[in-house]
């Protein structure tokens, strides 16, 4: 498959969630509005299975949803500005 910065970010989120303790509240800070929008759209009850399959990287997103459900996690994404002089965000 084609390399993708979004896919790399999805994998980073998935990797972080795997090691979270059960029943935790998780706040993920990202500069990717695409990540936030896709995560939000997946919880839309009007999203049909056919439309869900058209979402890019759906297998990874479904893995994230499964981890969240199995570990009973409360996950929230927070948008941060990219390249804003914040050392760890710029890295």
N, C-alpha and C positions, 0 to 999 in steps of 0.2 A: 504494500500500500504506500501511498504518497506520504512523505513526512509532513507533520503538521504541528505547529506550536500549540494549537488548541488540544490536540491529542496528548501532547506531552503534559499539559496542565491538568487534563482529566486524569491521566495516570498518576500525577503527583497527588491529587486529591484522593484518589482511590487508595494509594499507598498509605497516606496519612490516616485515613479512616479505618483501615484494617487494624492498626495498632492502638486505636482509641479504646479506653475502657467502656464496658457496657453502661448504658443509662447516663451518658455524658451529654453535655451541651457543647457543641463545637462551633466556633466562629472562624471561618476561613476568609482571610483577607486576600483579595485578588485585584489586579488591574484589568482583568478581562471581563468586559461587560457581556461578551458572548457566553462565558461560563455561567454567569449569574442568570442570564435570560433563559438559557437551556435548562438549567436546574429548576427554575421557576416554572417553566412550561411543562416539565414532566409531571408536576403535581396537579396540572389542570385536568379536572375530571371530564372535560369535554374532548380531550385528546383521544381520538380513536386509535385502536391498535394499528390500523393501516398507516395513519399519519405518524404514529410513534416510530414505526419502522423506517420512515424516511429521514429521521433525525440523524445527523452525522454522528458517528461513533456511538450508536445506540447500544451496542453490546457493552461498552465500558460504562455508559450511563446506567444501564440496567444492573451491572455489577455494583455500582455505587448505591443504587436504590436497595439492593439486596443486603448489602453490608449495613446500611442505615436501619433497615427493618430488623435484621437479626440481632444487632447490637443495641437496638432501641435508642438510637442517637437523635438528638435534636440538632440539626445542622442549619447554620445561617451563613450566607455569604455577605461580605462587606466590600464594597467597591472602594479602592484607593487609587489615587492619581499616579499614573506611571511617570517615571523619570522626574520625580519631584524633589530630588535632593535627599530623600530618606534612604540612608545607606543600604539597609537590607532589601528594600524594594528595588533599588537601582541594580543590585547584584542579580 
